[in-house]
Amino acid sequence: MFRVSIRGYLVSRFLHPLLTSCPSFPSFQAAPNRPSFRVDLGKGTVTIENPKDEAAKRALAVATAGDQTGRPASAVRPRDVKLKGSGNCVIAAMTEEDCVDATKLIMALFFKTKPQDYFAKDRLKAEQAERVYGGLAFGVRESDDRLLLCAKVGGNLVGVAEVALPNGKRVGGYSSYEPTAPGESPYVSDVCVAPNQRGRGIGKSLLRACEAAMVARGAKQMYLHAKTDNEEGKAMFVNAGYTEVGRSGDDNPLASFGIGEVGHALFTKQL
């Protein structure tokens, strides 16, 4: 004799066929991150922001931020960055020991003499190198309104960046460039990379380190200038999210020979 459970019989006879014949319910997934919009009524601009990008910026700022109460250099922790292709570089605050190599790089990239100064070029170069070194050393040792960063590959200095803090002094001729960058926002005075190291992402990494340091200090916007004939530099800035907001002057094909000057384009980015 078999004993049959009335409950088991009812489930197998009526409920089980009903469950197996019901249509399956769709699975619910979290809504994707949707971009938000930042509206600046004063400037008449609308900026699209991606929450993931914003979170990544804040995370980078926290990861690279040091002591925010001390001098600018103390606010940056060294960061190891993977380069395109292969290899790594270290982005860190510049030290006084780095100033000699930084001076050599800056002079090699930017020093030019006019044709009429040909016979005095050695003296002029030495004088300019002394000024550059003095400015870098002062910025590292004593300045409270400038941040100097450097990039090193295999222990060799291959890149330099400088940021003037909000309302800080802007060395060189940057304060006279047109259009003028607002003084209340941080300003990238320099980003330069040795020619044999370009195309590996070092310049962009230096720029991101500048941005992270300023985000950690509460800055919302960054400015910088580029010469109108500096196509490589302008492309890097645009690729890094900067927008040109004005320019003065035109390209001058003779400027590379030290004859005349070129104009400047002003770029900005919401941090």
C-alpha positions, 0 to 999 in steps of 0.5 A: 500500500502506498501512502500519498500526501494530499499536499504533495498531490495537490502541488504536483497536480495543479501548482507545478504545471501552473508555475512552469507555464507562467512567463518568466519575469525580466531581470532588473538591472541598475540604471546606467550612470547618466551624465549630468549637466553643469550650467554656467549662466554667467558664461552661457556654457553647458558642460556635460559631466560623467559621474564615473569621470568625476569619481575618478578625478576625486579618487586620483586627487585623494590618492596623490594628495599629501599634506594640504596645510603645508607648502605646495610641494608637500601636497603631492605624493610621488606616483608611478605611471604606466606609459604607452608601449612599455615602461613607467615614469614617476611623477613627483614634486620637484626637489632642489636636486632636480633643478639642474636637469630641469634647467637643462631641459627648459633651455634646450626646448625654449631658448632662442636668440634673435639673428642680431644676437648671434655673436652674443648667444653664448653669454645670453644663454648662460644668463638665461640659464642662471635665471631659469635655475634661480627661479626653479630653485626659489620655487622649490625652496621658498615659494608658497604660490607655485607647484613644480612637478617633474617626470622621471624615467629610469631616474632621468628627468624627462618632463617638467610642469608648473602651476601657479596657485589661485591668486599666486604670482605667475613668473615669466611673461605669462601674466601679460599674455592675451587673453588674460587668464583669471587670477582666482583660478590655478594656471598651468605655466609650463608643461614640457617633455623631452623630445625623445620621450614624447608620445608616451603619455608623459605630458598628459600625466603631468597635466593630470597630476597638476589637476589632481593637486588643484582638485585636492585644494578645492579648485574647480577650473584650470587655465593655460596658454599655448602658442598658436603655432604649437600644434602638438601642445594644443592637441595634447590639451584638447585631448586632455579635455581643455577647450580654447576660449580665446586667442590673440595674434596670428601664427608667425612662420618666422618666429622659429628663427627668432624673428617676431612673436606668435600669438597665444591661445587661452584654454580652460577646463572644468575640474 
